[in-house]
Each structure stands twice: as structure tokens, then as C-alpha cells.
Amino acid sequence: MWGTCAVTKTLNSPGPDQLLTRRRLMLAGAVLATVGVGISWVMSLSAPRTDTAAKGRTRRRAGKLGPEELLKPGPLPDLAIGKANAPITIVEYASMTCPACANFHNKVLPVLKEKYIDKGQVRLVFREFPFDERGAAASMIARCAGGDKSLPLISALFTKQDEWAQAKTDFRPKLFALAQQVGLTRQAFDRCLQNEKLLKDLVALRDRGIAFGVNQTPTFFVNGTKLAGATIEDFEKAITPLLTR
């Protein structure tokens, strides 16, 4: 099993509070620069603060929300597969550029779907947790696909992750080729990548995940309890006791 993708990797390794703020600013700036949007919105974000009070607030914010809040609506509608009344809900936080997330979607999810989701026992809720500009751009395109096209596009993006996420040159043509498969025109694609509100909502969705204690991808919650691993065996151990109650 591939390892998780840590959100807080950095060359200088500053404190976690500074990293989260810096990642937020870097993400917004990089995506907007990539898609050609003006910098006014980026400049409106508050700069990182290093005073003691700000550090304390950041520490309290991380992990402050309890499991009872996990299924409440966030900044964006949830993307989900499985019956809405399934007795077990798995919430996944993932980055589109995370290899471990691709590994889950390409290898583990099909087994999970066959054994539990298709039988009405499990519902999987997918939530974006972008921490780089390519991941954010891919998430934006998947959201803009809309309706029943978002999740199939997410699946295709994970399947072809090596092609677009690791592209040595401009990644957007490869991203557009995948978006075309679900009907996005060039105009819709370009307009989507210039949607400042959507980007802001994605960052807010990620920040809400941080409030649940998410600090790496993928992170899973099974009926509100954080899962330690992401293999099919890990899921079986968490699911089986809940089904036999």
C-alpha cells in the first residue's frame, strides 16, 4: 500500500500553524496565476501571522469539530456513491494529485464498491482536500462537470494521474482532454478555471477538513471514526462490527 500524502511537507519545516496558512496562500496564488485570473482576490487573503495569539487560534482550530458535524453540509455539496440511507457512511478527504489517493480509487474502491456499496450497506462521500495548484485545478474541473459527471471524471483523473499531474510541461491540455470526455467544451473549461468563488469554496472545504483533524491524504472516517489505514482489510475491520450490531 502506498503511503499517505502529507499536507505539511516543506523544505524549511516551519510549525504546523504557519504551514497551514502558507499552504492556503500558496495554493490560491498558484492556481490563480496558472489560470490567468487577477491577483486581487489573492491579495485579499490575510498574510500569515506569527504572533502568539494567532498561533494559539490555529492550534485550537485544527481538529476542533467533532464527528457529529462530519455529515453536515460544507462549502460545497458532497459527492457521494451508494444509498443515502446506508447504515454506514465513509467520508474520504483526498487530493487529486496524491498517489495514495489514486491507489485507493483505482484498486481498493472497486472492491469496496462490490462488497458493500452496491449492496446498500455503505455510502462513500468524497471531499476534496487540495494542497497544490494542479490538484485544485483538477478538482475545479470535476466540480464544473456537474451532476452525474463529476465522480466519473474524478475516477478518470485518478486513473490517468501520472499523465497530467506529473506532466513536465503545461498540464492543462491533458486535463482538458479528460474533461472533454464528459462533455466540457474549451470555453467551459477555461471559464471553470477562472472561477474564483469555486476555488475559494474548495479551500474552505479543505480548511473544514483540517478542523476535523485531517492533515494528510487520503483520510477516511467510518461513521465518524477516523480510519487508521486505507487497505480493503482496514475497511473490513471497521465495517464488519457495525453491520453486525
C-alpha positions as CSV (number, residue, x, y, z in Angstrom):
1,M,0.0,0.0,0.0
2,W,1.4,3.4,-0.9
3,G,2.0,5.9,1.9
4,T,-0.2,8.8,2.6
5,C,0.4,12.3,1.1
6,A,1.2,14.7,3.9
7,V,-0.1,18.2,3.6
8,T,2.7,19.7,5.7
9,K,5.8,18.7,3.7
10,T,8.1,21.6,3.3
11,L,11.8,22.3,2.9
12,N,12.1,24.6,5.9
13,S,9.7,22.6,8.1
14,P,8.1,25.6,10.0
15,G,5.4,25.0,12.6
16,P,2.1,23.4,11.6
17,D,0.1,26.6,12.1
18,Q,2.4,28.6,9.8
19,L,2.3,25.7,7.3
20,L,-1.4,25.6,7.0
21,T,-1.7,29.3,6.4
22,R,1.2,29.3,4.0
23,R,-0.2,26.3,2.1
24,R,-3.6,28.1,1.8
25,L,-1.9,31.2,0.4
26,M,0.4,29.3,-2.0
27,L,-2.5,27.2,-3.3
28,A,-4.7,30.2,-4.1
29,G,-1.9,32.2,-5.6
30,A,-0.5,29.3,-7.7
31,V,-3.9,28.3,-9.1
32,L,-5.0,31.8,-10.0
33,A,-1.6,32.5,-11.6
34,T,-1.9,29.3,-13.6
35,V,-5.3,30.1,-15.0
36,G,-4.7,33.7,-15.6
37,V,-7.1,35.3,-13.0
38,G,-6.2,38.6,-11.5
39,I,-4.4,38.8,-8.2
40,S,-6.9,41.0,-6.3
41,W,-8.6,38.0,-4.6
42,V,-5.3,36.5,-3.6
43,M,-4.1,39.8,-2.1
44,S,-7.4,40.0,-0.1
45,L,-6.3,36.9,1.9
46,S,-4.7,37.8,5.1
47,A,-1.0,37.3,5.3
48,P,0.5,34.6,7.6
49,R,0.6,35.8,11.2
50,T,3.3,34.7,13.7
51,D,2.1,36.3,16.9
52,T,1.4,34.0,19.9
53,A,-2.3,34.7,19.9
54,A,-2.6,33.7,16.2
55,K,-0.7,30.5,16.8
56,G,-3.0,29.6,19.6
57,R,-6.0,30.2,17.5
58,T,-4.6,28.0,14.7
59,R,-3.9,25.1,17.1
60,R,-7.4,25.3,18.6
61,R,-8.9,25.3,15.1
62,A,-7.2,22.1,14.0
63,G,-9.3,19.1,15.0
64,K,-11.9,21.2,16.8
65,L,-15.0,19.8,15.1
66,G,-16.5,16.5,16.4
67,P,-17.8,13.5,14.4
68,E,-21.4,14.7,14.8
69,E,-20.6,17.6,12.5
70,L,-18.9,15.4,9.8
71,L,-22.0,14.8,7.8
72,K,-23.4,18.3,7.9
73,P,-23.2,20.3,4.6
74,G,-20.0,22.1,3.9
75,P,-19.0,24.9,1.5
76,L,-19.7,22.6,-1.5
77,P,-22.3,19.8,-2.0
78,D,-21.0,16.4,-1.2
79,L,-20.1,14.0,-4.0
80,A,-21.3,10.5,-3.0
81,I,-21.9,7.0,-4.2
82,G,-24.2,4.5,-2.5
83,K,-27.6,4.7,-1.0
84,A,-28.4,7.7,1.1
85,N,-29.9,5.6,3.9
86,A,-27.0,3.1,4.0
87,P,-26.2,2.2,7.7
88,I,-22.5,3.1,7.2
89,T,-21.1,6.3,5.8
90,I,-17.4,6.6,4.8
91,V,-16.2,10.2,4.4
92,E,-13.0,10.5,2.3
93,Y,-10.7,13.5,2.1
94,A,-8.5,13.3,-0.9
95,S,-6.2,15.3,-3.2
96,M,-6.4,14.7,-6.9
97,T,-2.5,14.8,-7.1
98,C,-2.0,12.3,-4.2
99,P,-0.7,8.9,-5.4
100,A,-2.1,7.2,-2.4
101,C,-5.5,8.6,-3.2
102,A,-5.2,7.3,-6.8
103,N,-4.2,3.9,-5.4
104,F,-7.3,3.8,-3.3
105,H,-9.6,4.8,-6.1
106,N,-8.0,2.5,-8.7
107,K,-7.5,-0.6,-6.5
108,V,-9.4,-0.5,-3.2
109,L,-12.6,1.3,-4.1
110,P,-13.7,-1.2,-6.7
111,V,-13.6,-4.0,-4.1
112,L,-15.3,-1.8,-1.5
113,K,-18.0,-1.0,-4.0
114,E,-18.6,-4.6,-4.9
115,K,-18.6,-5.9,-1.3
116,Y,-20.5,-3.1,0.5
117,I,-21.6,-0.1,-1.6
118,D,-23.5,-1.9,-4.3
119,K,-25.3,-4.0,-1.6
120,G,-26.6,-0.8,0.1
121,Q,-24.5,-1.2,3.2
122,V,-22.1,1.6,2.7
123,R,-22.2,5.1,1.3
124,L,-19.0,6.8,0.3
125,V,-18.7,10.6,0.5
126,F,-15.8,12.2,-1.4
127,R,-14.5,15.5,-0.3
128,E,-11.6,17.5,-1.9
129,F,-8.5,18.3,0.1
130,P,-6.3,20.1,-2.5
131,F,-2.8,21.2,-1.4
132,D,-1.2,22.1,-4.8
133,E,-2.3,24.1,-7.8
134,R,-2.7,21.0,-10.1
135,G,-4.9,19.2,-7.6
136,A,-7.0,22.3,-7.1
137,A,-7.4,22.8,-10.9
138,A,-8.4,19.2,-11.3
139,S,-11.0,19.5,-8.5
140,M,-12.4,22.6,-10.1
141,I,-12.9,20.9,-13.4
142,A,-14.5,17.9,-11.8
143,R,-16.9,20.2,-10.0
144,C,-17.7,22.1,-13.2
145,A,-18.5,18.9,-15.0
146,G,-21.6,18.8,-12.7
147,G,-24.4,16.3,-12.0
148,D,-23.6,12.7,-12.6
149,K,-20.4,13.6,-14.5
150,S,-18.3,14.8,-11.6
151,L,-17.5,11.4,-10.0
152,P,-16.7,9.6,-13.3
153,L,-14.3,12.5,-14.2
154,I,-12.7,12.2,-10.7
155,S,-12.3,8.4,-11.4
156,A,-10.7,9.2,-14.8
157,L,-8.4,11.8,-13.3
158,F,-7.1,9.3,-10.7
159,T,-6.7,6.6,-13.4
160,K,-4.6,9.0,-15.6
161,Q,-3.0,10.8,-12.7
162,D,0.6,10.1,-13.9
163,E,-0.2,11.7,-17.3
164,W,-1.5,15.1,-16.1
165,A,-0.3,15.5,-12.5
166,Q,3.3,14.6,-13.4
167,A,3.4,16.4,-16.8
168,K,6.8,18.2,-17.3
169,T,5.2,21.0,-19.4
170,D,1.7,22.6,-19.2
171,F,-0.7,20.1,-17.6
172,R,-3.8,21.8,-18.8
173,P,-4.0,20.2,-22.3
174,K,-4.0,16.8,-20.7
175,L,-6.6,17.9,-18.1
176,F,-8.8,19.3,-20.9
177,A,-8.5,16.0,-22.8
178,L,-10.1,14.2,-19.9
179,A,-12.7,17.0,-19.3
180,Q,-13.7,16.6,-23.0
181,Q,-14.7,13.0,-22.3
182,V,-17.5,14.2,-20.0
183,G,-18.7,17.0,-22.4
184,L,-16.8,20.1,-21.2
185,T,-16.1,22.5,-24.1
186,R,-12.9,24.6,-24.2
187,Q,-14.9,27.6,-23.3
188,A,-16.5,25.9,-20.3
189,F,-13.1,24.5,-19.3
190,D,-11.4,27.9,-19.4
191,R,-14.3,29.6,-17.6
192,C,-14.2,27.0,-14.8
193,L,-10.5,27.6,-14.1
194,Q,-11.2,31.3,-13.7
195,N,-14.0,30.7,-11.2
196,E,-12.6,32.5,-8.0
197,K,-15.7,31.5,-5.9
198,L,-15.2,27.8,-6.7
199,L,-11.6,27.9,-5.8
200,K,-12.4,29.8,-2.6
201,D,-15.0,27.2,-1.7
202,L,-12.5,24.3,-2.3
203,V,-10.0,26.0,0.0
204,A,-12.8,26.4,2.6
205,L,-13.7,22.7,2.2
206,R,-10.2,21.8,2.9
207,D,-10.0,24.1,5.9
208,R,-13.1,22.5,7.3
209,G,-11.4,19.1,6.8
210,I,-8.5,20.4,8.9
211,A,-11.0,21.3,11.6
212,F,-11.9,17.6,11.7
213,G,-8.2,16.7,12.2
214,V,-7.3,15.9,8.6
215,N,-3.6,16.5,8.0
216,Q,-2.8,14.0,5.2
217,T,-4.5,12.4,2.2
218,P,-6.3,10.1,1.9
219,T,-8.0,10.4,5.3
220,F,-11.2,8.3,6.0
221,F,-13.9,8.5,8.6
222,V,-16.2,5.4,9.1
223,N,-19.4,6.6,10.8
224,G,-17.4,9.5,12.3
225,T,-14.4,7.5,13.4
226,K,-11.1,8.1,11.7
227,L,-9.7,5.0,10.0
228,A,-6.0,4.2,10.6
229,G,-5.3,2.7,7.2
230,A,-6.7,2.5,3.7
231,T,-6.5,-1.1,2.6
232,I,-9.5,-3.3,2.0
233,E,-8.6,-5.2,5.2
234,D,-8.7,-1.9,7.1
235,F,-12.1,-1.1,5.9
236,E,-13.4,-4.7,6.5
237,K,-12.3,-4.5,10.1
238,A,-14.1,-1.2,10.6
239,I,-17.2,-2.1,8.7
240,T,-17.9,-5.7,9.9
241,P,-18.7,-4.8,13.6
242,L,-21.0,-2.0,12.5
243,L,-23.0,-4.4,10.3
244,T,-23.5,-7.0,13.0
245,R,-24.9,-4.6,15.6
